[in-house]
Amino acid sequence: MTKTPGQLAYETDVEAKPTYDDGSPRRAWESLDAVVKRSWERNPTPRWKKAD
């Protein structure tokens, strides 16, 4: 299965920031709601930059 631009951006974002502010892990792409996935597909850019 080919990953969509939104999925690639989300996974890159999760790699840079794997947990929420409360320390809980972020969900896998497959478990995201359709509305959240659609948001990532409309704007397929990571929101966090990985710390150097």
mmCIF entry with sequence, helices, sheets and N, C-alpha, C, O atoms, coordinates in Angstrom:
data_MODEL
# 
_entry.id   MODEL 
# 
_entity.id                         1 
_entity.type                       polymer 
_entity.pdbx_number_of_molecules   1 
# 
_entity_poly.entity_id                      1 
_entity_poly.type                           'polypeptide(L)' 
_entity_poly.nstd_linkage                   no 
_entity_poly.nstd_monomer                   no 
_entity_poly.pdbx_seq_one_letter_code       MTKTPGQLAYETDVEAKPTYDDGSPRRAWESLDAVVKRSWERNPTPRWKKAD 
_entity_poly.pdbx_seq_one_letter_code_can   MTKTPGQLAYETDVEAKPTYDDGSPRRAWESLDAVVKRSWERNPTPRWKKAD 
_entity_poly.pdbx_strand_id                 A 
# 
loop_
_entity_poly_seq.entity_id 
_entity_poly_seq.num 
_entity_poly_seq.mon_id 
_entity_poly_seq.hetero 
1 1  MET n 
1 2  THR n 
1 3  LYS n 
1 4  THR n 
1 5  PRO n 
1 6  GLY n 
1 7  GLN n 
1 8  LEU n 
1 9  ALA n 
1 10 TYR n 
1 11 GLU n 
1 12 THR n 
1 13 ASP n 
1 14 VAL n 
1 15 GLU n 
1 16 ALA n 
1 17 LYS n 
1 18 PRO n 
1 19 THR n 
1 20 TYR n 
1 21 ASP n 
1 22 ASP n 
1 23 GLY n 
1 24 SER n 
1 25 PRO n 
1 26 ARG n 
1 27 ARG n 
1 28 ALA n 
1 29 TRP n 
1 30 GLU n 
1 31 SER n 
1 32 LEU n 
1 33 ASP n 
1 34 ALA n 
1 35 VAL n 
1 36 VAL n 
1 37 LYS n 
1 38 ARG n 
1 39 SER n 
1 40 TRP n 
1 41 GLU n 
1 42 ARG n 
1 43 ASN n 
1 44 PRO n 
1 45 THR n 
1 46 PRO n 
1 47 ARG n 
1 48 TRP n 
1 49 LYS n 
1 50 LYS n 
1 51 ALA n 
1 52 ASP n 
# 
_struct_asym.id          A 
_struct_asym.entity_id   1 
# 
loop_
_struct_conf.conf_type_id 
_struct_conf.id 
_struct_conf.pdbx_PDB_helix_id 
_struct_conf.beg_label_comp_id 
_struct_conf.beg_label_asym_id 
_struct_conf.beg_label_seq_id 
_struct_conf.pdbx_beg_PDB_ins_code 
_struct_conf.end_label_comp_id 
_struct_conf.end_label_asym_id 
_struct_conf.end_label_seq_id 
_struct_conf.pdbx_end_PDB_ins_code 
_struct_conf.beg_auth_comp_id 
_struct_conf.beg_auth_asym_id 
_struct_conf.beg_auth_seq_id 
_struct_conf.end_auth_comp_id 
_struct_conf.end_auth_asym_id 
_struct_conf.end_auth_seq_id 
_struct_conf.pdbx_PDB_helix_class 
_struct_conf.details 
_struct_conf.pdbx_PDB_helix_length 
HELX_P HELX_P1 AA1 PRO A 5  ? ALA A 16 ? PRO A 5  ALA A 16 1 ? 12 
HELX_P HELX_P2 AA2 TRP A 29 ? SER A 31 ? TRP A 29 SER A 31 5 ? 3  
HELX_P HELX_P3 AA3 ALA A 34 ? ARG A 42 ? ALA A 34 ARG A 42 1 ? 9  
# 
_struct_conf_type.id          HELX_P 
_struct_conf_type.criteria    ? 
_struct_conf_type.reference   ? 
# 
loop_
_atom_site.group_PDB 
_atom_site.id 
_atom_site.type_symbol 
_atom_site.label_atom_id 
_atom_site.label_alt_id 
_atom_site.label_comp_id 
_atom_site.label_asym_id 
_atom_site.label_entity_id 
_atom_site.label_seq_id 
_atom_site.pdbx_PDB_ins_code 
_atom_site.Cartn_x 
_atom_site.Cartn_y 
_atom_site.Cartn_z 
_atom_site.occupancy 
_atom_site.B_iso_or_equiv 
_atom_site.pdbx_formal_charge 
_atom_site.auth_seq_id 
_atom_site.auth_comp_id 
_atom_site.auth_asym_id 
_atom_site.auth_atom_id 
_atom_site.pdbx_PDB_model_num 
ATOM 1   N N  . MET A 1 1  ? 0.839   -1.189 0.000  1.00 0.00 ? 1  MET A N  1 
ATOM 2   C CA . MET A 1 1  ? 0.000   0.000  0.000  1.00 0.00 ? 1  MET A CA 1 
ATOM 3   C C  . MET A 1 1  ? 0.884   1.252  0.000  1.00 0.00 ? 1  MET A C  1 
ATOM 4   O O  . MET A 1 1  ? 1.830   1.355  0.780  1.00 0.00 ? 1  MET A O  1 
ATOM 5   N N  . THR A 1 2  ? 0.568   2.181  -0.867 1.00 0.00 ? 2  THR A N  1 
ATOM 6   C CA . THR A 1 2  ? 1.302   3.430  -0.971 1.00 0.00 ? 2  THR A CA 1 
ATOM 7   C C  . THR A 1 2  ? 0.780   4.415  0.067  1.00 0.00 ? 2  THR A C  1 
ATOM 8   O O  . THR A 1 2  ? -0.429  4.568  0.240  1.00 0.00 ? 2  THR A O  1 
ATOM 9   N N  . LYS A 1 3  ? 1.698   5.076  0.750  1.00 0.00 ? 3  LYS A N  1 
ATOM 10  C CA . LYS A 1 3  ? 1.303   6.067  1.752  1.00 0.00 ? 3  LYS A CA 1 
ATOM 11  C C  . LYS A 1 3  ? 0.957   7.381  1.060  1.00 0.00 ? 3  LYS A C  1 
ATOM 12  O O  . LYS A 1 3  ? 1.589   7.768  0.077  1.00 0.00 ? 3  LYS A O  1 
ATOM 13  N N  . THR A 1 4  ? -0.048  8.052  1.588  1.00 0.00 ? 4  THR A N  1 
ATOM 14  C CA . THR A 1 4  ? -0.465  9.339  1.036  1.00 0.00 ? 4  THR A CA 1 
ATOM 15  C C  . THR A 1 4  ? 0.463   10.439 1.561  1.00 0.00 ? 4  THR A C  1 
ATOM 16  O O  . THR A 1 4  ? 1.177   10.228 2.541  1.00 0.00 ? 4  THR A O  1 
ATOM 17  N N  . PRO A 1 5  ? 0.457   11.611 0.915  1.00 0.00 ? 5  PRO A N  1 
ATOM 18  C CA . PRO A 1 5  ? 1.260   12.719 1.417  1.00 0.00 ? 5  PRO A CA 1 
ATOM 19  C C  . PRO A 1 5  ? 0.896   13.094 2.859  1.00 0.00 ? 5  PRO A C  1 
ATOM 20  O O  . PRO A 1 5  ? 1.777   13.426 3.653  1.00 0.00 ? 5  PRO A O  1 
ATOM 21  N N  . GLY A 1 6  ? -0.382  13.043 3.195  1.00 0.00 ? 6  GLY A N  1 
ATOM 22  C CA . GLY A 1 6  ? -0.811  13.361 4.555  1.00 0.00 ? 6  GLY A CA 1 
ATOM 23  C C  . GLY A 1 6  ? -0.290  12.356 5.563  1.00 0.00 ? 6  GLY A C  1 
ATOM 24  O O  . GLY A 1 6  ? 0.139   12.731 6.655  1.00 0.00 ? 6  GLY A O  1 
ATOM 25  N N  . GLN A 1 7  ? -0.323  11.095 5.209  1.00 0.00 ? 7  GLN A N  1 
ATOM 26  C CA . GLN A 1 7  ? 0.184   10.058 6.111  1.00 0.00 ? 7  GLN A CA 1 
ATOM 27  C C  . GLN A 1 7  ? 1.685   10.212 6.314  1.00 0.00 ? 7  GLN A C  1 
ATOM 28  O O  . GLN A 1 7  ? 2.168   10.093 7.440  1.00 0.00 ? 7  GLN A O  1 
ATOM 29  N N  . LEU A 1 8  ? 2.419   10.470 5.257  1.00 0.00 ? 8  LEU A N  1 
ATOM 30  C CA . LEU A 1 8  ? 3.863   10.668 5.382  1.00 0.00 ? 8  LEU A CA 1 
ATOM 31  C C  . LEU A 1 8  ? 4.178   11.868 6.275  1.00 0.00 ? 8  LEU A C  1 
ATOM 32  O O  . LEU A 1 8  ? 5.083   11.808 7.107  1.00 0.00 ? 8  LEU A O  1 
ATOM 33  N N  . ALA A 1 9  ? 3.430   12.955 6.098  1.00 0.00 ? 9  ALA A N  1 
ATOM 34  C CA . ALA A 1 9  ? 3.647   14.147 6.923  1.00 0.00 ? 9  ALA A CA 1 
ATOM 35  C C  . ALA A 1 9  ? 3.324   13.853 8.382  1.00 0.00 ? 9  ALA A C  1 
ATOM 36  O O  . ALA A 1 9  ? 4.071   14.260 9.272  1.00 0.00 ? 9  ALA A O  1 
ATOM 37  N N  . TYR A 1 10 ? 2.224   13.152 8.640  1.00 0.00 ? 10 TYR A N  1 
ATOM 38  C CA . TYR A 1 10 ? 1.842   12.820 10.011 1.00 0.00 ? 10 TYR A CA 1 
ATOM 39  C C  . TYR A 1 10 ? 2.904   11.937 10.664 1.00 0.00 ? 10 TYR A C  1 
ATOM 40  O O  . TYR A 1 10 ? 3.301   12.181 11.803 1.00 0.00 ? 10 TYR A O  1 
ATOM 41  N N  . GLU A 1 11 ? 3.358   10.927 9.954  1.00 0.00 ? 11 GLU A N  1 
ATOM 42  C CA . GLU A 1 11 ? 4.359   10.027 10.525 1.00 0.00 ? 11 GLU A CA 1 
ATOM 43  C C  . GLU A 1 11 ? 5.681   10.741 10.782 1.00 0.00 ? 11 GLU A C  1 
ATOM 44  O O  . GLU A 1 11 ? 6.368   10.437 11.757 1.00 0.00 ? 11 GLU A O  1 
ATOM 45  N N  . THR A 1 12 ? 6.044   11.681 9.922  1.00 0.00 ? 12 THR A N  1 
ATOM 46  C CA . THR A 1 12 ? 7.237   12.493 10.159 1.00 0.00 ? 12 THR A CA 1 
ATOM 47  C C  . THR A 1 12 ? 7.043   13.351 11.404 1.00 0.00 ? 12 THR A C  1 
ATOM 48  O O  . THR A 1 12 ? 7.961   13.510 12.209 1.00 0.00 ? 12 THR A O  1 
ATOM 49  N N  . ASP A 1 13 ? 5.857   13.893 11.551 1.00 0.00 ? 13 ASP A N  1 
ATOM 50  C CA . ASP A 1 13 ? 5.529   14.717 12.708 1.00 0.00 ? 13 ASP A CA 1 
ATOM 51  C C  . ASP A 1 13 ? 5.587   13.900 14.002 1.00 0.00 ? 13 ASP A C  1 
ATOM 52  O O  . ASP A 1 13 ? 6.105   14.367 15.016 1.00 0.00 ? 13 ASP A O  1 
ATOM 53  N N  . VAL A 1 14 ? 5.052   12.684 13.957 1.00 0.00 ? 14 VAL A N  1 
ATOM 54  C CA . VAL A 1 14 ? 5.070   11.809 15.140 1.00 0.00 ? 14 VAL A CA 1 
ATOM 55  C C  . VAL A 1 14 ? 6.504   11.423 15.494 1.00 0.00 ? 14 VAL A C  1 
ATOM 56  O O  . VAL A 1 14 ? 6.844   11.307 16.671 1.00 0.00 ? 14 VAL A O  1 
ATOM 57  N N  . GLU A 1 15 ? 7.331   11.228 14.494 1.00 0.00 ? 15 GLU A N  1 
ATOM 58  C CA . GLU A 1 15 ? 8.739   10.902 14.749 1.00 0.00 ? 15 GLU A CA 1 
ATOM 59  C C  . GLU A 1 15 ? 9.426   12.044 15.495 1.00 0.00 ? 15 GLU A C  1 
ATOM 60  O O  . GLU A 1 15 ? 10.230  11.810 16.398 1.00 0.00 ? 15 GLU A O  1 
ATOM 61  N N  . ALA A 1 16 ? 9.102   13.285 15.110 1.00 0.00 ? 16 ALA A N  1 
ATOM 62  C CA . ALA A 1 16 ? 9.700   14.453 15.751 1.00 0.00 ? 16 ALA A CA 1 
ATOM 63  C C  . ALA A 1 16 ? 9.135   14.689 17.149 1.00 0.00 ? 16 ALA A C  1 
ATOM 64  O O  . ALA A 1 16 ? 9.853   15.144 18.039 1.00 0.00 ? 16 ALA A O  1 
ATOM 65  N N  . LYS A 1 17 ? 7.861   14.385 17.345 1.00 0.00 ? 17 LYS A N  1 
ATOM 66  C CA . LYS A 1 17 ? 7.207   14.583 18.642 1.00 0.00 ? 17 LYS A CA 1 
ATOM 67  C C  . LYS A 1 17 ? 6.287   13.396 18.890 1.00 0.00 ? 17 LYS A C  1 
ATOM 68  O O  . LYS A 1 17 ? 5.098   13.463 18.575 1.00 0.00 ? 17 LYS A O  1 
ATOM 69  N N  . PRO A 1 18 ? 6.815   12.314 19.448 1.00 0.00 ? 18 PRO A N  1 
ATOM 70  C CA . PRO A 1 18 ? 6.049   11.066 19.571 1.00 0.00 ? 18 PRO A CA 1 
ATOM 71  C C  . PRO A 1 18 ? 5.000   11.045 20.676 1.00 0.00 ? 18 PRO A C  1 
ATOM 72  O O  . PRO A 1 18 ? 4.177   10.131 20.725 1.00 0.00 ? 18 PRO A O  1 
ATOM 73  N N  . THR A 1 19 ? 5.016   12.039 21.563 1.00 0.00 ? 19 THR A N  1 
ATOM 74  C CA . THR A 1 19 ? 4.035   12.051 22.648 1.00 0.00 ? 19 THR A CA 1 
ATOM 75  C C  . THR A 1 19 ? 3.318   13.393 22.703 1.00 0.00 ? 19 THR A C  1 
ATOM 76  O O  . THR A 1 19 ? 3.824   14.410 22.227 1.00 0.00 ? 19 THR A O  1 
ATOM 77  N N  . TYR A 1 20 ? 2.116   13.369 23.301 1.00 0.00 ? 20 TYR A N  1 
ATOM 78  C CA . TYR A 1 20 ? 1.386   14.601 23.563 1.00 0.00 ? 20 TYR A CA 1 
ATOM 79  C C  . TYR A 1 20 ? 2.007   15.286 24.776 1.00 0.00 ? 20 TYR A C  1 
ATOM 80  O O  . TYR A 1 20 ? 2.879   14.715 25.431 1.00 0.00 ? 20 TYR A O  1 
ATOM 81  N N  . ASP A 1 21 ? 1.575   16.480 25.071 1.00 0.00 ? 21 ASP A N  1 
ATOM 82  C CA . ASP A 1 21 ? 2.140   17.235 26.197 1.00 0.00 ? 21 ASP A CA 1 
ATOM 83  C C  . ASP A 1 21 ? 1.981   16.513 27.529 1.00 0.00 ? 21 ASP A C  1 
ATOM 84  O O  . ASP A 1 21 ? 2.780   16.718 28.443 1.00 0.00 ? 21 ASP A O  1 
ATOM 85  N N  . ASP A 1 22 ? 0.963   15.673 27.645 1.00 0.00 ? 22 ASP A N  1 
ATOM 86  C CA . ASP A 1 22 ? 0.763   14.945 28.902 1.00 0.00 ? 22 ASP A CA 1 
ATOM 87  C C  . ASP A 1 22 ? 1.592   13.658 28.979 1.00 0.00 ? 22 ASP A C  1 
ATOM 88  O O  . ASP A 1 22 ? 1.507   12.921 29.961 1.00 0.00 ? 22 ASP A O  1 
ATOM 89  N N  . GLY A 1 23 ? 2.391   13.391 27.943 1.00 0.00 ? 23 GLY A N  1 
ATOM 90  C CA . GLY A 1 23 ? 3.262   12.222 27.933 1.00 0.00 ? 23 GLY A CA 1 
ATOM 91  C C  . GLY A 1 23 ? 2.662   10.993 27.284 1.00 0.00 ? 23 GLY A C  1 
ATOM 92  O O  . GLY A 1 23 ? 3.359   9.994  27.104 1.00 0.00 ? 23 GLY A O  1 
ATOM 93  N N  . SER A 1 24 ? 1.387   11.039 26.927 1.00 0.00 ? 24 SER A N  1 
ATOM 94  C CA . SER A 1 24 ? 0.773   9.878  26.284 1.00 0.00 ? 24 SER A CA 1 
ATOM 95  C C  . SER A 1 24 ? 1.215   9.804  24.825 1.00 0.00 ? 24 SER A C  1 
ATOM 96  O O  . SER A 1 24 ? 1.410   10.835 24.182 1.00 0.00 ? 24 SER A O  1 
ATOM 97  N N  . PRO A 1 25 ? 1.374   8.589  24.302 1.00 0.00 ? 25 PRO A N  1 
ATOM 98  C CA . PRO A 1 25 ? 1.849   8.443  22.921 1.00 0.00 ? 25 PRO A CA 1 
ATOM 99  C C  . PRO A 1 25 ? 0.806   8.871  21.905 1.00 0.00 ? 25 PRO A C  1 
ATOM 100 O O  . PRO A 1 25 ? -0.397  8.711  22.115 1.00 0.00 ? 25 PRO A O  1 
ATOM 101 N N  . ARG A 1 26 ? 1.291   9.417  20.803 1.00 0.00 ? 26 ARG A N  1 
ATOM 102 C CA . ARG A 1 26 ? 0.389   9.782  19.718 1.00 0.00 ? 26 ARG A CA 1 
ATOM 103 C C  . ARG A 1 26 ? -0.050  8.524  18.986 1.00 0.00 ? 26 ARG A C  1 
ATOM 104 O O  . ARG A 1 26 ? 0.683   7.537  18.934 1.00 0.00 ? 26 ARG A O  1 
ATOM 105 N N  . ARG A 1 27 ? -1.238  8.567  18.429 1.00 0.00 ? 27 ARG A N  1 
ATOM 106 C CA . ARG A 1 27 ? -1.823  7.393  17.783 1.00 0.00 ? 27 ARG A CA 1 
ATOM 107 C C  . ARG A 1 27 ? -1.215  7.146  16.398 1.00 0.00 ? 27 ARG A C  1 
ATOM 108 O O  . ARG A 1 27 ? -0.707  8.058  15.746 1.00 0.00 ? 27 ARG A O  1 
ATOM 109 N N  . ALA A 1 28 ? -1.286  5.898  15.980 1.00 0.00 ? 28 ALA A N  1 
ATOM 110 C CA . ALA A 1 28 ? -0.855  5.527  14.633 1.00 0.00 ? 28 ALA A CA 1 
ATOM 111 C C  . ALA A 1 28 ? -1.845  6.079  13.614 1.00 0.00 ? 28 ALA A C  1 
ATOM 112 O O  . ALA A 1 28 ? -3.017  6.288  13.929 1.00 0.00 ? 28 ALA A O  1 
ATOM 113 N N  . TRP A 1 29 ? -1.379  6.309  12.414 1.00 0.00 ? 29 TRP A N  1 
ATOM 114 C CA . TRP A 1 29 ? -2.202  6.836  11.336 1.00 0.00 ? 29 TRP A CA 1 
ATOM 115 C C  . TRP A 1 29 ? -3.496  6.036  11.171 1.00 0.00 ? 29 TRP A C  1 
ATOM 116 O O  . TRP A 1 29 ? -4.570  6.611  10.997 1.00 0.00 ? 29 TRP A O  1 
ATOM 117 N N  . GLU A 1 30 ? -3.385  4.733  11.227 1.00 0.00 ? 30 GLU A N  1 
ATOM 118 C CA . GLU A 1 30 ? -4.529  3.859  11.005 1.00 0.00 ? 30 GLU A CA 1 
ATOM 119 C C  . GLU A 1 30 ? -5.646  4.082  12.022 1.00 0.00 ? 30 GLU A C  1 
ATOM 120 O O  . GLU A 1 30 ? -6.808  3.796  11.731 1.00 0.00 ? 30 GLU A O  1 
ATOM 121 N N  . SER A 1 31 ? -5.316  4.583  13.196 1.00 0.00 ? 31 SER A N  1 
ATOM 122 C CA . SER A 1 31 ? -6.330  4.754  14.241 1.00 0.00 ? 31 SER A CA 1 
ATOM 123 C C  . SER A 1 31 ? -6.870  6.184  14.334 1.00 0.00 ? 31 SER A C  1 
ATOM 124 O O  . SER A 1 31 ? -7.681  6.482  15.212 1.00 0.00 ? 31 SER A O  1 
ATOM 125 N N  . LEU A 1 32 ? -6.431  7.063  13.445 1.00 0.00 ? 32 LEU A N  1 
ATOM 126 C CA . LEU A 1 32 ? -6.930  8.438  13.459 1.00 0.00 ? 32 LEU A CA 1 
ATOM 127 C C  . LEU A 1 32 ? -8.332  8.508  12.862 1.00 0.00 ? 32 LEU A C  1 
ATOM 128 O O  . LEU A 1 32 ? -8.689  7.718  11.988 1.00 0.00 ? 32 LEU A O  1 
ATOM 129 N N  . ASP A 1 33 ? -9.112  9.457  13.344 1.00 0.00 ? 33 ASP A N  1 
ATOM 130 C CA . ASP A 1 33 ? -10.447 9.694  12.799 1.00 0.00 ? 33 ASP A CA 1 
ATOM 131 C C  . ASP A 1 33 ? -10.336 10.246 11.377 1.00 0.00 ? 33 ASP A C  1 
ATOM 132 O O  . ASP A 1 33 ? -9.324  10.845 11.014 1.00 0.00 ? 33 ASP A O  1 
ATOM 133 N N  . ALA A 1 34 ? -11.373 10.042 10.583 1.00 0.00 ? 34 ALA A N  1 
ATOM 134 C CA . ALA A 1 34 ? -11.385 10.505 9.198  1.00 0.00 ? 34 ALA A CA 1 
ATOM 135 C C  . ALA A 1 34 ? -11.188 12.014 9.098  1.00 0.00 ? 34 ALA A C  1 
ATOM 136 O O  . ALA A 1 34 ? -10.527 12.490 8.175  1.00 0.00 ? 34 ALA A O  1 
ATOM 137 N N  . VAL A 1 35 ? -11.750 12.767 10.032 1.00 0.00 ? 35 VAL A N  1 
ATOM 138 C CA . VAL A 1 35 ? -11.617 14.229 10.012 1.00 0.00 ? 35 VAL A CA 1 
ATOM 139 C C  . VAL A 1 35 ? -10.153 14.635 10.217 1.00 0.00 ? 35 VAL A C  1 
ATOM 140 O O  . VAL A 1 35 ? -9.665  15.555 9.561  1.00 0.00 ? 35 VAL A O  1 
ATOM 141 N N  . VAL A 1 36 ? -9.468  13.959 11.112 1.00 0.00 ? 36 VAL A N  1 
ATOM 142 C CA . VAL A 1 36 ? -8.055  14.261 11.377 1.00 0.00 ? 36 VAL A CA 1 
ATOM 143 C C  . VAL A 1 36 ? -7.212  13.912 10.152 1.00 0.00 ? 36 VAL A C  1 
ATOM 144 O O  . VAL A 1 36 ? -6.343  14.684 9.746  1.00 0.00 ? 36 VAL A O  1 
ATOM 145 N N  . LYS A 1 37 ? -7.473  12.757 9.574  1.00 0.00 ? 37 LYS A N  1 
ATOM 146 C CA . LYS A 1 37 ? -6.732  12.366 8.368  1.00 0.00 ? 37 LYS A CA 1 
ATOM 147 C C  . LYS A 1 37 ? -6.954  13.371 7.242  1.00 0.00 ? 37 LYS A C  1 
ATOM 148 O O  . LYS A 1 37 ? -6.016  13.734 6.531  1.00 0.00 ? 37 LYS A O  1 
ATOM 149 N N  . ARG A 1 38 ? -8.191  13.815 7.085  1.00 0.00 ? 38 ARG A N  1 
ATOM 150 C CA . ARG A 1 38 ? -8.512  14.778 6.038  1.00 0.00 ? 38 ARG A CA 1 
ATOM 151 C C  . ARG A 1 38 ? -7.742  16.083 6.247  1.00 0.00 ? 38 ARG A C  1 
ATOM 152 O O  . ARG A 1 38 ? -7.287  16.700 5.284  1.00 0.00 ? 38 ARG A O  1 
ATOM 153 N N  . SER A 1 39 ? -7.600  16.499 7.496  1.00 0.00 ? 39 SER A N  1 
ATOM 154 C CA . SER A 1 39 ? -6.830  17.702 7.807  1.00 0.00 ? 39 SER A CA 1 
ATOM 155 C C  . SER A 1 39 ? -5.377  17.544 7.368  1.00 0.00 ? 39 SER A C  1 
ATOM 156 O O  . SER A 1 39 ? -4.795  18.459 6.787  1.00 0.00 ? 39 SER A O  1 
ATOM 157 N N  . TRP A 1 40 ? -4.799  16.388 7.647  1.00 0.00 ? 40 TRP A N  1 
ATOM 158 C CA . TRP A 1 40 ? -3.412  16.133 7.241  1.00 0.00 ? 40 TRP A CA 1 
ATOM 159 C C  . TRP A 1 40 ? -3.298  16.044 5.720  1.00 0.00 ? 40 TRP A C  1 
ATOM 160 O O  . TRP A 1 40 ? -2.283  16.450 5.154  1.00 0.00 ? 40 TRP A O  1 
ATOM 161 N N  . GLU A 1 41 ? -4.312  15.524 5.065  1.00 0.00 ? 41 GLU A N  1 
ATOM 162 C CA . GLU A 1 41 ? -4.276  15.441 3.598  1.00 0.00 ? 41 GLU A CA 1 
ATOM 163 C C  . GLU A 1 41 ? -4.399  16.816 2.953  1.00 0.00 ? 41 GLU A C  1 
ATOM 164 O O  . GLU A 1 41 ? -3.792  17.074 1.914  1.00 0.00 ? 41 GLU A O  1 
ATOM 165 N N  . ARG A 1 42 ? -5.180  17.694 3.565  1.00 0.00 ? 42 ARG A N  1 
ATOM 166 C CA . ARG A 1 42 ? -5.316  19.060 3.026  1.00 0.00 ? 42 ARG A CA 1 
ATOM 167 C C  . ARG A 1 42 ? -4.043  19.863 3.216  1.00 0.00 ? 42 ARG A C  1 
ATOM 168 O O  . ARG A 1 42 ? -3.712  20.710 2.386  1.00 0.00 ? 42 ARG A O  1 
ATOM 169 N N  . ASN A 1 43 ? -3.325  19.602 4.303  1.00 0.00 ? 43 ASN A N  1 
ATOM 170 C CA . ASN A 1 43 ? -2.094  20.336 4.598  1.00 0.00 ? 43 ASN A CA 1 
ATOM 171 C C  . ASN A 1 43 ? -1.018  19.321 4.985  1.00 0.00 ? 43 ASN A C  1 
ATOM 172 O O  . ASN A 1 43 ? -0.722  19.157 6.169  1.00 0.00 ? 43 ASN A O  1 
ATOM 173 N N  . PRO A 1 44 ? -0.428  18.634 3.993  1.00 0.00 ? 44 PRO A N  1 
ATOM 174 C CA . PRO A 1 44 ? 0.513   17.559 4.286  1.00 0.00 ? 44 PRO A CA 1 
ATOM 175 C C  . PRO A 1 44 ? 1.920   18.051 4.624  1.00 0.00 ? 44 PRO A C  1 
ATOM 176 O O  . PRO A 1 44 ? 2.888   17.751 3.925  1.00 0.00 ? 44 PRO A O  1 
ATOM 177 N N  . THR A 1 45 ? 2.004   18.802 5.694  1.00 0.00 ? 45 THR A N  1 
ATOM 178 C CA . THR A 1 45 ? 3.311   19.275 6.166  1.00 0.00 ? 45 THR A CA 1 
ATOM 179 C C  . THR A 1 45 ? 3.450   18.977 7.646  1.00 0.00 ? 45 THR A C  1 
ATOM 180 O O  . THR A 1 45 ? 2.511   19.197 8.411  1.00 0.00 ? 45 THR A O  1 
ATOM 181 N N  . PRO A 1 46 ? 4.612   18.478 8.066  1.00 0.00 ? 46 PRO A N  1 
ATOM 182 C CA . PRO A 1 46 ? 4.821   18.239 9.501  1.00 0.00 ? 46 PRO A CA 1 
ATOM 183 C C  . PRO A 1 46 ? 4.678   19.533 10.293 1.00 0.00 ? 46 PRO A C  1 
ATOM 184 O O  . PRO A 1 46 ? 5.070   20.602 9.824  1.00 0.00 ? 46 PRO A O  1 
ATOM 185 N N  . ARG A 1 47 ? 4.122   19.434 11.481 1.00 0.00 ? 47 ARG A N  1 
ATOM 186 C CA . ARG A 1 47 ? 3.901   20.615 12.319 1.00 0.00 ? 47 ARG A CA 1 
ATOM 187 C C  . ARG A 1 47 ? 5.031   20.838 13.305 1.00 0.00 ? 47 ARG A C  1 
ATOM 188 O O  . ARG A 1 47 ? 5.186   21.948 13.815 1.00 0.00 ? 47 ARG A O  1 
ATOM 189 N N  . TRP A 1 48 ? 5.830   19.808 13.589 1.00 0.00 ? 48 TRP A N  1 
ATOM 190 C CA . TRP A 1 48 ? 6.923   19.904 14.557 1.00 0.00 ? 48 TRP A CA 1 
ATOM 191 C C  . TRP A 1 48 ? 8.252   19.703 13.836 1.00 0.00 ? 48 TRP A C  1 
ATOM 192 O O  . TRP A 1 48 ? 8.341   18.968 12.853 1.00 0.00 ? 48 TRP A O  1 
ATOM 193 N N  . LYS A 1 49 ? 9.264   20.366 14.342 1.00 0.00 ? 49 LYS A N  1 
ATOM 194 C CA . LYS A 1 49 ? 10.607  20.147 13.831 1.00 0.00 ? 49 LYS A CA 1 
ATOM 195 C C  . LYS A 1 49 ? 11.365  19.314 14.839 1.00 0.00 ? 49 LYS A C  1 
ATOM 196 O O  . LYS A 1 49 ? 11.301  19.579 16.039 1.00 0.00 ? 49 LYS A O  1 
ATOM 197 N N  . LYS A 1 50 ? 12.069  18.325 14.374 1.00 0.00 ? 50 LYS A N  1 
ATOM 198 C CA . LYS A 1 50 ? 12.850  17.453 15.234 1.00 0.00 ? 50 LYS A CA 1 
ATOM 199 C C  . LYS A 1 50 ? 14.003  18.242 15.836 1.00 0.00 ? 50 LYS A C  1 
ATOM 200 O O  . LYS A 1 50 ? 14.693  18.984 15.138 1.00 0.00 ? 50 LYS A O  1 
ATOM 201 N N  . ALA A 1 51 ? 14.203  18.076 17.127 1.00 0.00 ? 51 ALA A N  1 
ATOM 202 C CA . ALA A 1 51 ? 15.303  18.774 17.807 1.00 0.00 ? 51 ALA A CA 1 
ATOM 203 C C  . ALA A 1 51 ? 16.635  18.205 17.332 1.00 0.00 ? 51 ALA A C  1 
ATOM 204 O O  . ALA A 1 51 ? 16.775  16.998 17.135 1.00 0.00 ? 51 ALA A O  1 
ATOM 205 N N  . ASP A 1 52 ? 17.598  19.084 17.153 1.00 0.00 ? 52 ASP A N  1 
ATOM 206 C CA . ASP A 1 52 ? 18.928  18.645 16.714 1.00 0.00 ? 52 ASP A CA 1 
ATOM 207 C C  . ASP A 1 52 ? 19.770  18.143 17.848 1.00 0.00 ? 52 ASP A C  1 
ATOM 208 O O  . ASP A 1 52 ? 20.913  17.739 17.636 1.00 0.00 ? 52 ASP A O  1 
# 
